[in-house]
Amino acid sequence: MTKHPVLNFLRILLCLPLSMTLLLGGGIPTRSRQIELEQKTDADSQQPFVPVFRFAVASDVHIRDASEPRNADRFAQMFQTAYRYSEAHESYKSLDAVLLAGDIVDNGADEQYDELNRVVRENLRNETQFITVMGNHEYGVGGHEGYMRNMHDTLDKHIVIKGFHIIGLSTDPKDTWHTLKQMHWMSEQLREAKKDDPEKPIFTMQHGHIWNTVYVSRSWFTQSSFFLHAIYAQYPQVVNFSGHSHGPINHPMSVWQSGYTAVGTGTLNYFEMERDIGDNTVPAGSDRAAQYFIVEVDAENRVRLLPFNLLTGEFFKTPSTTDDPEKQLVYFIEKPSDRATHAYTAARKKTNGKPWFDEGAAVAVQNITATTVDVTFDQAQDNVCVYGYRIKVTDKEKPNKTALEKEIYSEYYFEPMPETLTCKLEGLTAGHEYTVQVIPLNVWRQTGNPISASFRTVSES
């Protein structure tokens, strides 16, 4: 960060091309169609998906030194599971690359790079290229010099593997994360990549999200968002990977499309959420987060992104509670270069529908005291993902006034997703009769009909 982020923001804003208003206004208008977030198999697609290119991508690995091995162990498991998946395919067994979109180590110390490189030496195979860019955490001790000494001799990358272009930008916190020179360079590289083949996806990465794209990008983003968005939006075939936020990759908004595709890469460290559920951005159990994507492209340039959960050792299942619990979650890009085929747009909100509780779903109140109560309830259903719940309490003496209101997450980011949730309510009045309502919220914050229960707090003696 620079010393005057507001001035930097204004400086960038004044330089914006007219096309940047598209981001502020919701993005480039597209003709959208909704497809389910599920894998297209040989049975339900017009032709089998046979990969011709495959890579793994993650960010926010935050490797520390050998005395704190947890994240290094998770990183090693990423290699192992990606190779195991690749080898299981008869048609295409190669893992062509592993990408890390920044915050690869926790503070840029040489000892942390040593631990990272140990994992790479022990796990990386000759067939696989290892490609990284810097995040903000690498600046803690070593900065550019430490990264270049321990990792690569260049900060920004343009690598072509089997005809597919991968272009990465390292951060430069002294100049609002990316310099004007870097962004000019990115524009040139994209122009050259498109000349090579205008139909193929072009994979780009930088550490910070583009503002107001993927989940948690409203809170955590690069200050270069406006320039980068204007650049990427000229190329619908761009599939951009970013991190920094630690948002769960099974959140439906982890993939966003409006002119190009943006993908939030999650974390191997701990979850962090958007500021929309009681300002609680780091929920209980947030360290149960270790996830990455396997990305595949076929000969028709179709792309599928397969989110993998290292803590379960399996691919993520769809977070919709209405789906088959064994259905794999897959984000599918039918034709990256054609905006009309992009499915992960704002139109999803209109087709989602409201969440609902099944018949027989109930609220139970327990452990009632003079001022507190535990509320336990069955999880709701949704066509895509139940995000959370609004819990409203009214006092029978003042039925038109909310006595207490609280929002909690559904814990969709854990697998298996719990069937019931319990929330402690505090600050009630002794000897009063209350009604508690539980209102389901989906990821678009659409609300469903509530379920409710009544109780009386304990009277003070």
NULOKE-547191 format. One record per residue (C-alpha): chain; x negated, y negated, z. Coordinates in nm, 3 decimals. Each point is the difference from the previous one (the first is absolute). Example, Ala and Ser with C-alpha at 12.3 -4.5 7.8 and 13.67 -1.06 7.14 Angstrom:
residues 2
KOLVEX tilo      px      py      pz
KOLVEX    A  -1.230   0.450   0.780
KOLVEX    A  -0.137  -0.344  -0.066
END
This chain:
residues 461
KOLVEX tilo      px      py      pz
KOLVEX    A   0.000   0.000   0.000
KOLVEX    A  -0.110  -0.356  -0.058
KOLVEX    A   0.023  -0.262   0.268
KOLVEX    A   0.300  -0.172  -0.161
KOLVEX    A   0.239   0.266  -0.133
KOLVEX    A   0.285  -0.249  -0.051
KOLVEX    A  -0.219  -0.221  -0.218
KOLVEX    A  -0.111   0.304  -0.196
KOLVEX    A   0.362   0.103  -0.048
KOLVEX    A   0.088  -0.347  -0.131
KOLVEX    A  -0.305  -0.007  -0.225
KOLVEX    A   0.102   0.331  -0.156
KOLVEX    A   0.364  -0.106  -0.025
KOLVEX    A  -0.089  -0.316  -0.193
KOLVEX    A  -0.195   0.208  -0.250
KOLVEX    A   0.278   0.250  -0.062
KOLVEX    A   0.105   0.076  -0.355
KOLVEX    A   0.370  -0.037  -0.069
KOLVEX    A   0.037   0.379  -0.010
KOLVEX    A  -0.072   0.013   0.373
KOLVEX    A   0.353  -0.118   0.070
KOLVEX    A   0.104   0.350  -0.097
KOLVEX    A  -0.148   0.140   0.321
KOLVEX    A   0.158  -0.266   0.218
KOLVEX    A   0.334   0.054  -0.170
KOLVEX    A   0.002   0.377   0.018
KOLVEX    A  -0.217   0.098  -0.294
KOLVEX    A   0.027   0.048  -0.372
KOLVEX    A   0.354   0.091  -0.109
KOLVEX    A   0.010   0.354  -0.124
KOLVEX    A   0.261   0.244  -0.122
KOLVEX    A  -0.017   0.249   0.286
KOLVEX    A   0.133   0.344   0.053
KOLVEX    A  -0.003   0.198   0.322
KOLVEX    A  -0.168   0.338   0.021
KOLVEX    A  -0.021   0.216   0.306
KOLVEX    A  -0.321   0.002   0.200
KOLVEX    A  -0.070   0.361  -0.074
KOLVEX    A  -0.240   0.203  -0.203
KOLVEX    A   0.093   0.060  -0.363
KOLVEX    A  -0.046   0.371  -0.043
KOLVEX    A  -0.005   0.207  -0.316
KOLVEX    A   0.368   0.072   0.058
KOLVEX    A   0.128  -0.356   0.024
KOLVEX    A  -0.229  -0.193  -0.238
KOLVEX    A   0.001   0.014  -0.376
KOLVEX    A  -0.353   0.136  -0.003
KOLVEX    A  -0.231   0.146   0.264
KOLVEX    A  -0.235  -0.238   0.179
KOLVEX    A  -0.351   0.126  -0.075
KOLVEX    A  -0.267  -0.232   0.143
KOLVEX    A  -0.295  -0.115  -0.206
KOLVEX    A  -0.138  -0.231   0.271
KOLVEX    A   0.018   0.016   0.378
KOLVEX    A  -0.136  -0.204   0.290
KOLVEX    A   0.054  -0.057   0.371
KOLVEX    A   0.039  -0.351   0.140
KOLVEX    A   0.008  -0.134   0.356
KOLVEX    A  -0.093  -0.309   0.196
KOLVEX    A  -0.052  -0.109   0.359
KOLVEX    A  -0.206   0.303   0.091
KOLVEX    A  -0.175  -0.203   0.274
KOLVEX    A  -0.281   0.248   0.059
KOLVEX    A  -0.195  -0.063   0.318
KOLVEX    A  -0.330   0.153   0.109
KOLVEX    A  -0.055   0.365   0.091
KOLVEX    A   0.115  -0.055   0.360
KOLVEX    A   0.357  -0.066  -0.125
KOLVEX    A   0.056   0.271  -0.261
KOLVEX    A   0.379  -0.005  -0.040
KOLVEX    A   0.020  -0.209  -0.319
KOLVEX    A  -0.305   0.167  -0.155
KOLVEX    A   0.166   0.337   0.062
KOLVEX    A   0.318  -0.123  -0.168
KOLVEX    A  -0.206  -0.126  -0.295
KOLVEX    A  -0.164   0.341  -0.036
KOLVEX    A   0.347   0.160   0.002
KOLVEX    A   0.100  -0.234  -0.281
KOLVEX    A  -0.272   0.144  -0.221
KOLVEX    A   0.079   0.356   0.101
KOLVEX    A   0.375  -0.023  -0.057
KOLVEX    A  -0.040  -0.184  -0.331
KOLVEX    A  -0.238   0.268  -0.130
KOLVEX    A   0.225   0.277   0.129
KOLVEX    A   0.298  -0.149  -0.182
KOLVEX    A  -0.199  -0.047  -0.321
KOLVEX    A  -0.137   0.353   0.000
KOLVEX    A   0.349   0.145   0.039
KOLVEX    A   0.103  -0.129  -0.345
KOLVEX    A  -0.049   0.235  -0.291
KOLVEX    A   0.035  -0.274  -0.261
KOLVEX    A  -0.239  -0.259   0.145
KOLVEX    A  -0.228   0.063   0.295
KOLVEX    A  -0.220  -0.311   0.003
KOLVEX    A  -0.004  -0.278   0.259
KOLVEX    A  -0.154  -0.273  -0.214
KOLVEX    A  -0.041  -0.277   0.257
KOLVEX    A   0.051  -0.111   0.359
KOLVEX    A   0.085  -0.369   0.047
KOLVEX    A  -0.013  -0.203   0.322
KOLVEX    A   0.164  -0.344  -0.009
KOLVEX    A  -0.192  -0.165   0.283
KOLVEX    A  -0.044   0.017   0.377
KOLVEX    A  -0.197   0.316  -0.058
KOLVEX    A  -0.191  -0.061   0.325
KOLVEX    A   0.112  -0.179   0.314
KOLVEX    A  -0.251  -0.282   0.038
KOLVEX    A  -0.268   0.035  -0.267
KOLVEX    A  -0.271   0.144   0.227
KOLVEX    A  -0.264   0.221  -0.163
KOLVEX    A   0.089   0.284   0.241
KOLVEX    A   0.355   0.000  -0.133
KOLVEX    A  -0.115   0.011  -0.360
KOLVEX    A  -0.230   0.288   0.102
KOLVEX    A   0.300   0.194   0.128
KOLVEX    A   0.202  -0.079  -0.312
KOLVEX    A  -0.281   0.111  -0.229
KOLVEX    A  -0.047   0.319   0.202
KOLVEX    A   0.361   0.096  -0.069
KOLVEX    A  -0.044  -0.082  -0.369
KOLVEX    A  -0.321   0.204  -0.029
KOLVEX    A   0.161   0.300   0.167
KOLVEX    A   0.321  -0.008  -0.205
KOLVEX    A  -0.038  -0.180  -0.333
KOLVEX    A  -0.044   0.228  -0.302
KOLVEX    A  -0.183  -0.077  -0.324
KOLVEX    A   0.325  -0.022  -0.196
KOLVEX    A   0.125  -0.291   0.214
KOLVEX    A  -0.099  -0.367  -0.014
KOLVEX    A   0.013  -0.190   0.330
KOLVEX    A   0.115  -0.359  -0.047
KOLVEX    A   0.043  -0.260   0.277
KOLVEX    A   0.055  -0.371   0.047
KOLVEX    A  -0.046  -0.213   0.310
KOLVEX    A   0.277  -0.099   0.236
KOLVEX    A  -0.017  -0.258   0.277
KOLVEX    A  -0.131   0.233   0.273
KOLVEX    A  -0.329   0.060  -0.180
KOLVEX    A  -0.082  -0.365   0.070
KOLVEX    A  -0.016   0.048   0.377
KOLVEX    A  -0.374   0.076   0.004
KOLVEX    A  -0.146   0.074  -0.341
KOLVEX    A   0.198  -0.208  -0.246
KOLVEX    A  -0.082   0.023  -0.369
KOLVEX    A  -0.360   0.093   0.071
KOLVEX    A   0.089   0.291   0.228
KOLVEX    A   0.252   0.137  -0.248
KOLVEX    A  -0.241  -0.023  -0.292
KOLVEX    A  -0.282   0.150   0.203
KOLVEX    A   0.206   0.296   0.120
KOLVEX    A   0.255   0.060  -0.276
KOLVEX    A  -0.036  -0.150  -0.348
KOLVEX    A  -0.219  -0.261  -0.166
KOLVEX    A   0.303  -0.180  -0.145
KOLVEX    A   0.299  -0.146   0.183
KOLVEX    A   0.252   0.017  -0.285
KOLVEX    A   0.048   0.308  -0.213
KOLVEX    A   0.123   0.090  -0.347
KOLVEX    A  -0.035   0.372  -0.059
KOLVEX    A   0.149   0.208  -0.280
KOLVEX    A   0.067   0.368   0.069
KOLVEX    A   0.141   0.222  -0.276
KOLVEX    A   0.130  -0.309  -0.177
KOLVEX    A   0.175  -0.148   0.307
KOLVEX    A  -0.113  -0.336   0.136
KOLVEX    A  -0.048  -0.065   0.373
KOLVEX    A  -0.073  -0.363   0.093
KOLVEX    A  -0.067  -0.109   0.358
KOLVEX    A  -0.060  -0.331   0.179
KOLVEX    A  -0.184  -0.031   0.330
KOLVEX    A   0.112  -0.265   0.248
KOLVEX    A  -0.176  -0.331   0.056
KOLVEX    A   0.152  -0.151   0.316
KOLVEX    A  -0.203  -0.319  -0.048
KOLVEX    A   0.207  -0.082  -0.308
KOLVEX    A   0.356   0.109   0.085
KOLVEX    A  -0.086   0.368  -0.054
KOLVEX    A  -0.079  -0.022  -0.371
KOLVEX    A  -0.194  -0.266  -0.186
KOLVEX    A   0.121  -0.169  -0.315
KOLVEX    A  -0.294   0.167  -0.174
KOLVEX    A   0.123   0.343   0.115
KOLVEX    A   0.352  -0.063  -0.120
KOLVEX    A  -0.126  -0.122  -0.336
KOLVEX    A  -0.208   0.319  -0.019
KOLVEX    A   0.306   0.213   0.081
KOLVEX    A   0.194  -0.170  -0.278
KOLVEX    A  -0.276   0.076  -0.249
KOLVEX    A  -0.026   0.363   0.109
KOLVEX    A   0.374   0.052  -0.037
KOLVEX    A  -0.009  -0.149  -0.347
KOLVEX    A  -0.272   0.241  -0.101
KOLVEX    A   0.176   0.299   0.159
KOLVEX    A   0.320  -0.077  -0.187
KOLVEX    A  -0.192  -0.022  -0.329
KOLVEX    A  -0.135   0.348   0.066
KOLVEX    A   0.352   0.146   0.015
KOLVEX    A   0.310  -0.220   0.059
KOLVEX    A   0.212   0.298   0.107
KOLVEX    A  -0.219   0.140   0.277
KOLVEX    A   0.042  -0.105   0.364
KOLVEX    A  -0.275  -0.228   0.130
KOLVEX    A  -0.082   0.062   0.365
KOLVEX    A  -0.112  -0.299   0.206
KOLVEX    A  -0.071  -0.040   0.369
KOLVEX    A  -0.081  -0.265   0.257
KOLVEX    A   0.032   0.015   0.375
KOLVEX    A   0.282  -0.246   0.075
KOLVEX    A   0.352   0.043  -0.135
KOLVEX    A   0.148  -0.244  -0.247
KOLVEX    A   0.241  -0.206   0.209
KOLVEX    A   0.366   0.106   0.002
KOLVEX    A  -0.048   0.321  -0.194
KOLVEX    A  -0.041   0.326   0.193
KOLVEX    A   0.111   0.071   0.357
KOLVEX    A  -0.174  -0.223   0.261
KOLVEX    A  -0.136  -0.232  -0.270
KOLVEX    A   0.203  -0.287   0.144
KOLVEX    A  -0.216   0.018   0.313
KOLVEX    A  -0.336   0.125  -0.135
KOLVEX    A  -0.124  -0.111  -0.341
KOLVEX    A  -0.293  -0.154  -0.182
KOLVEX    A  -0.004  -0.378  -0.024
KOLVEX    A  -0.082   0.051  -0.368
KOLVEX    A   0.345   0.153  -0.053
KOLVEX    A   0.133  -0.269  -0.229
KOLVEX    A  -0.288   0.011  -0.245
KOLVEX    A  -0.022   0.379   0.001
KOLVEX    A   0.372   0.042  -0.049
KOLVEX    A  -0.006  -0.234  -0.297
KOLVEX    A  -0.286   0.203  -0.150
KOLVEX    A   0.151   0.344   0.065
KOLVEX    A   0.346  -0.106  -0.120
KOLVEX    A  -0.138  -0.038  -0.353
KOLVEX    A  -0.066   0.375  -0.006
KOLVEX    A   0.297   0.227   0.077
KOLVEX    A  -0.234   0.301  -0.017
KOLVEX    A  -0.190  -0.117   0.309
KOLVEX    A   0.037   0.229   0.301
KOLVEX    A  -0.152  -0.198   0.287
KOLVEX    A  -0.109   0.161   0.329
KOLVEX    A  -0.042  -0.203   0.317
KOLVEX    A  -0.008   0.043   0.376
KOLVEX    A  -0.077  -0.217   0.303
KOLVEX    A   0.350   0.031   0.148
KOLVEX    A  -0.004   0.368   0.111
KOLVEX    A   0.362   0.037  -0.114
KOLVEX    A   0.136   0.358  -0.029
KOLVEX    A  -0.016   0.133  -0.357
KOLVEX    A   0.329   0.189   0.027
KOLVEX    A   0.184  -0.332   0.037
KOLVEX    A   0.184  -0.043  -0.334
KOLVEX    A  -0.147  -0.348  -0.045
KOLVEX    A  -0.353   0.142   0.001
KOLVEX    A   0.044  -0.005  -0.378
KOLVEX    A   0.122  -0.327  -0.152
KOLVEX    A   0.051  -0.100  -0.360
KOLVEX    A   0.065  -0.338  -0.156
KOLVEX    A  -0.210  -0.050  -0.307
KOLVEX    A  -0.260   0.255   0.119
KOLVEX    A  -0.023   0.265   0.271
KOLVEX    A  -0.131  -0.067   0.351
KOLVEX    A  -0.074   0.285   0.242
KOLVEX    A  -0.070  -0.025   0.374
KOLVEX    A  -0.260   0.261   0.091
KOLVEX    A   0.073   0.049   0.372
KOLVEX    A  -0.275   0.079   0.249
KOLVEX    A  -0.202   0.272   0.169
KOLVEX    A  -0.008  -0.205   0.320
KOLVEX    A   0.334  -0.125   0.143
KOLVEX    A   0.337  -0.124  -0.125
KOLVEX    A   0.107  -0.360  -0.008
KOLVEX    A   0.347  -0.117  -0.108
KOLVEX    A   0.168  -0.310  -0.140
KOLVEX    A   0.124  -0.260   0.248
KOLVEX    A   0.367   0.090  -0.034
KOLVEX    A   0.077   0.239   0.286
KOLVEX    A  -0.018  -0.202   0.317
KOLVEX    A  -0.344  -0.133  -0.102
KOLVEX    A  -0.137   0.339   0.105
KOLVEX    A  -0.261   0.054  -0.270
KOLVEX    A  -0.192   0.282   0.173
KOLVEX    A   0.250   0.262   0.121
KOLVEX    A  -0.065   0.274   0.253
KOLVEX    A  -0.205   0.282  -0.145
KOLVEX    A  -0.147  -0.223  -0.270
KOLVEX    A  -0.329   0.191   0.007
KOLVEX    A   0.185   0.295  -0.156
KOLVEX    A  -0.086  -0.144  -0.342
KOLVEX    A  -0.229   0.170  -0.249
KOLVEX    A   0.121  -0.014  -0.357
KOLVEX    A  -0.114  -0.048  -0.358
KOLVEX    A   0.119   0.039  -0.361
KOLVEX    A  -0.088   0.250  -0.266
KOLVEX    A   0.059  -0.167  -0.336
KOLVEX    A   0.042   0.190  -0.325
KOLVEX    A   0.042  -0.103  -0.363
KOLVEX    A   0.109   0.226  -0.286
KOLVEX    A  -0.066  -0.020  -0.374
KOLVEX    A   0.316  -0.211  -0.046
KOLVEX    A  -0.141  -0.258   0.247
KOLVEX    A   0.266   0.086   0.256
KOLVEX    A  -0.122  -0.059   0.355
KOLVEX    A   0.102   0.168   0.321
KOLVEX    A  -0.111  -0.102   0.346
KOLVEX    A   0.008   0.272   0.264
KOLVEX    A  -0.020  -0.125   0.361
KOLVEX    A  -0.181   0.243   0.229
KOLVEX    A   0.027   0.022   0.380
KOLVEX    A  -0.331   0.117   0.146
KOLVEX    A   0.154   0.055   0.344
KOLVEX    A   0.242   0.262  -0.132
KOLVEX    A  -0.231   0.127  -0.273
KOLVEX    A   0.280  -0.035  -0.255
KOLVEX    A   0.139  -0.244  -0.251
KOLVEX    A   0.257  -0.240   0.142
KOLVEX    A   0.363   0.097  -0.027
KOLVEX    A   0.264  -0.249  -0.106
KOLVEX    A   0.092  -0.224   0.297
KOLVEX    A   0.369   0.018  -0.092
KOLVEX    A   0.184   0.202   0.262
KOLVEX    A   0.250   0.110  -0.265
KOLVEX    A  -0.260   0.183  -0.206
KOLVEX    A  -0.122   0.355   0.019
KOLVEX    A  -0.257  -0.019   0.281
KOLVEX    A  -0.247   0.188  -0.219
KOLVEX    A   0.029  -0.235  -0.299
KOLVEX    A  -0.335  -0.159  -0.079
KOLVEX    A  -0.023  -0.377  -0.027
KOLVEX    A  -0.145  -0.106  -0.335
KOLVEX    A  -0.009  -0.348  -0.152
KOLVEX    A   0.028   0.036  -0.379
KOLVEX    A  -0.094  -0.259  -0.262
KOLVEX    A   0.138   0.120  -0.330
KOLVEX    A  -0.171  -0.252  -0.227
KOLVEX    A  -0.222  -0.251   0.181
KOLVEX    A  -0.040  -0.228  -0.304
KOLVEX    A   0.378  -0.041  -0.043
KOLVEX    A   0.163  -0.225   0.261
KOLVEX    A   0.344   0.127  -0.101
KOLVEX    A  -0.083   0.341   0.147
KOLVEX    A  -0.118  -0.134   0.337
KOLVEX    A   0.227   0.142   0.268
KOLVEX    A  -0.140  -0.142   0.327
KOLVEX    A   0.142  -0.349  -0.036
KOLVEX    A   0.231  -0.214   0.212
KOLVEX    A   0.293   0.168  -0.175
KOLVEX    A  -0.043   0.292   0.240
KOLVEX    A   0.173  -0.198   0.270
KOLVEX    A   0.316  -0.023  -0.208
KOLVEX    A   0.016   0.373  -0.065
KOLVEX    A  -0.100   0.128   0.344
KOLVEX    A   0.334  -0.024   0.181
KOLVEX    A   0.046  -0.048   0.372
KOLVEX    A  -0.126   0.241   0.267
KOLVEX    A   0.252   0.205   0.194
KOLVEX    A   0.041   0.232   0.296
KOLVEX    A   0.125   0.352  -0.056
KOLVEX    A   0.332   0.096   0.151
KOLVEX    A  -0.065   0.107   0.356
KOLVEX    A  -0.307  -0.222   0.048
KOLVEX    A   0.003  -0.133   0.354
KOLVEX    A  -0.161  -0.232   0.252
KOLVEX    A  -0.087   0.129   0.346
KOLVEX    A  -0.089  -0.222   0.296
KOLVEX    A  -0.224   0.135   0.275
KOLVEX    A  -0.208  -0.108   0.297
KOLVEX    A   0.231  -0.291   0.080
KOLVEX    A  -0.123  -0.241   0.265
KOLVEX    A   0.116  -0.344   0.109
KOLVEX    A  -0.189  -0.170  -0.285
KOLVEX    A  -0.114   0.270  -0.245
KOLVEX    A   0.129   0.290  -0.206
KOLVEX    A  -0.144   0.253  -0.245
KOLVEX    A   0.194   0.025  -0.325
KOLVEX    A  -0.046   0.316  -0.212
KOLVEX    A   0.163   0.039  -0.342
KOLVEX    A   0.000   0.215  -0.311
KOLVEX    A  -0.188  -0.127  -0.304
KOLVEX    A   0.204  -0.148  -0.283
KOLVEX    A  -0.012   0.092  -0.370
KOLVEX    A  -0.103  -0.204  -0.302
KOLVEX    A  -0.046   0.061  -0.371
KOLVEX    A  -0.364  -0.110   0.015
KOLVEX    A  -0.128  -0.069   0.352
KOLVEX    A   0.144  -0.091   0.340
KOLVEX    A  -0.233  -0.277   0.117
KOLVEX    A   0.127  -0.080   0.348
KOLVEX    A   0.291  -0.083   0.229
KOLVEX    A   0.151  -0.312   0.154
KOLVEX    A   0.127   0.069   0.351
KOLVEX    A   0.259  -0.249   0.127
KOLVEX    A   0.141  -0.009   0.352
KOLVEX    A   0.310  -0.194   0.100
KOLVEX    A   0.134  -0.062   0.350
KOLVEX    A   0.372   0.075   0.042
KOLVEX    A   0.031  -0.323   0.194
KOLVEX    A  -0.132  -0.194  -0.304
KOLVEX    A   0.093   0.217  -0.299
KOLVEX    A  -0.060  -0.273  -0.258
KOLVEX    A  -0.358  -0.059   0.107
KOLVEX    A  -0.296   0.235  -0.052
KOLVEX    A  -0.159   0.074   0.335
KOLVEX    A  -0.305   0.175  -0.144
KOLVEX    A  -0.132   0.080  -0.346
KOLVEX    A  -0.302   0.205  -0.099
KOLVEX    A  -0.136   0.161  -0.317
KOLVEX    A  -0.209   0.317  -0.022
KOLVEX    A  -0.159   0.201  -0.281
KOLVEX    A   0.148   0.329  -0.116
KOLVEX    A  -0.352   0.152   0.006
KOLVEX    A   0.038   0.100  -0.366
KOLVEX    A  -0.380  -0.021  -0.020
KOLVEX    A  -0.044   0.309   0.219
KOLVEX    A   0.045   0.353  -0.130
KOLVEX    A   0.219   0.165   0.091
KOLVEX    A   0.224  -0.301   0.055
KOLVEX    A   0.167   0.036   0.342
KOLVEX    A   0.366   0.100  -0.003
KOLVEX    A   0.088  -0.230   0.290
KOLVEX    A  -0.146  -0.318   0.146
KOLVEX    A   0.001  -0.141   0.353
KOLVEX    A  -0.023  -0.368   0.086
KOLVEX    A  -0.024  -0.156   0.348
KOLVEX    A   0.211  -0.312   0.050
KOLVEX    A  -0.097  -0.243   0.274
KOLVEX    A   0.134  -0.324   0.144
KOLVEX    A   0.359   0.111   0.067
KOLVEX    A   0.214  -0.117   0.291
KOLVEX    A   0.088   0.229   0.291
KOLVEX    A   0.356   0.128   0.021
KOLVEX    A   0.103  -0.111  -0.350
KOLVEX    A   0.170   0.206  -0.268
KOLVEX    A  -0.169  -0.010  -0.341
KOLVEX    A   0.048   0.129  -0.352
KOLVEX    A  -0.309   0.089  -0.202
KOLVEX    A   0.011   0.014  -0.379
KOLVEX    A  -0.267   0.163  -0.217
KOLVEX    A  -0.010  -0.143  -0.353
KOLVEX    A  -0.214   0.172  -0.267
KOLVEX    A  -0.230  -0.202  -0.230
KOLVEX    A  -0.152   0.116  -0.327
KOLVEX    A  -0.326  -0.133  -0.145
KOLVEX    A   0.186  -0.288  -0.166
KOLVEX    A   0.149  -0.087   0.341
KOLVEX    A   0.348   0.092  -0.117
KOLVEX    A   0.214   0.107   0.296
KOLVEX    A   0.241   0.289   0.038
KOLVEX    A   0.294   0.057   0.233
KOLVEX    A  -0.100   0.040   0.366
KOLVEX    A   0.052   0.273   0.254
KOLVEX    A   0.060  -0.104   0.360
KOLVEX    A   0.040   0.099   0.364
KOLVEX    A   0.104  -0.171   0.324
KOLVEX    A  -0.162   0.010   0.344
KOLVEX    A  -0.006  -0.184   0.333
KOLVEX    A  -0.319  -0.100   0.171
KOLVEX    A  -0.058   0.096   0.363
KOLVEX    A   0.136  -0.246   0.253
KOLVEX    A  -0.246  -0.154   0.242
KOLVEX    A   0.061   0.119   0.356
END
